[in-house]
Amino acid sequence: MKQISLFVVLVATLLISGCNCKPQECPASALDVIMSRTSIRNFTGDPVSKEQLEVLLKAGMAAPTAMNVQPWRFVVVTDKDKIAEVFGAGPRSGMFTTAGAVIVVCGQTTMMMRPFGQPDAPETEVPNKFWFEDCSAAAENILLAATAEGLGAVWTAGYPAEERIAPIAAALGIPAGVVPLCIIPVGIPAENPTPKDKWKPENIHWEQW
Amino acid sequence: MKQISLFVVLVATLLISGCNCKPQECPASALDVIMSRTSIRNFTGDPVSKEQLEVLLKAGMAAPTAMNVQPWRFVVVTDKDKIAEVFGAGPRSGMFTTAGAVIVVCGQTTMMMRPFGQPDAPETEVPNKFWFEDCSAAAENILLAATAEGLGAVWTAGYPAEERIAPIAAALGIPAGVVPLCIIPVGIPAENPTPKDKWKPENIHWEQW
């Protein structure tokens, strides 16, 4: 009888202690976020906090840049009236007017450099041939960070479509030499589309084309 | 005495069952990977498996592209002799010759399109103005996926530096109309540099430049 009660206590204790062992909740892995990111073009209209926007911008600024120039500049619009005024025209304006914020990813197209092999020479302003690649990497990081934060976002075209970027640059006071690469509305998703499967092994050439 | 033995069994059982309740290991979150990614230029020389390379290429092909054109093409070189032959010249060739693989991220610079508003018209080949942005987003995804997989990688410049891309395109048989955007050596890291802190609030303009 005492052996049975000992056994019951043992099993009960195991069961109870087992119940306390909750599985830990993991945040989505980087690969999950990369594979599940998709363009969101409908938002609830709710605002996105400055803290969340700064998480996205930090992610953007963590991208690699040629010669560590960090050519990116960001204009972030959160004011609803201003979003409607600057981005609210055109057939697909709903993705802007329902967003909580719009991030304009810009690039400084020149950089300061010394002539090669002349460390004592003064720096001069030269074209940065790689600004659009660096800023594209930053934009992708912003989209991924938005996904990781449970926000939605979509990359909409800027450079080199002059007809798109000229009015935005004018409205936001973006100076000469700084070019809007892309315009990213960010918000609380009001849709849940399935990510496209774009895996095509035929786009890979092993060892030689 | 029996109460004591019961108590001992109870405590022992709790301790033993507690030991089984290991904290679950979470993979690094997307934000952790974005913020900890850094350029790796020294590798052990060990190979990288085709399976791992395909994880990276899947991540690359998950990037967004303008009009869903998916202009990316990848040439992946894993043969050590070929890596040395194609990428082994120049002052910083060690990052290629110690790598397990080299991924050349290329872009198709044209696309097939119908004239706007003419769904029955035949498709014609037109320039794709956004190929280098799409391929840059793919390259960033590849770098992040490499970090997530415990591999190292670095974005090295291709387009628009003609002197860099012409010999690579020739050696790999990359056809006209396809341009190497960047060249990414991938391998097992032989260094562990601290990621740069590139957060600069002065690069953000709120509401207006």
Interface residues (C-beta under 8 A of the other chain):
Chain A: K2 S5 L6 V9 L10 T13 L14 S17 G18 N20 C21 P23 Q24 C26 P27 A28 S29 A30 L31 D32 V33 I34 M35 R37 S39 V55 L57 K58 A59 M61 A62 A63 P64 A66 N68 Q70 W72 R73 F74 V75 V76 V77 T78 D79 K82 K129 F130 F132 E133 S136 A137 A139 E140 N141 L143 L144 A145 T147 A148 V154 W155 A157 Y159 P160 A161 L172 G173 I174 P175 V178 L181 C182 P195 K196 K198 W199 K200 N203 I204 H205 W206 E207 Q208 W209
Chain B: K2 S5 L6 V9 L10 T13 L14 S17 G18 N20 C21 P23 Q24 C26 P27 A28 S29 A30 L31 D32 V33 I34 M35 R37 S39 V55 L57 K58 A59 M61 A62 A63 P64 A66 N68 Q70 W72 R73 F74 V75 V76 V77 T78 D79 K82 K129 F130 F132 E133 S136 A137 A139 E140 N141 L143 L144 A145 T147 A148 V154 W155 A157 Y159 P160 A161 L172 G173 I174 P175 V178 L181 C182 P195 K196 K198 W199 K200 N203 I204 H205 W206 E207 Q208 W209
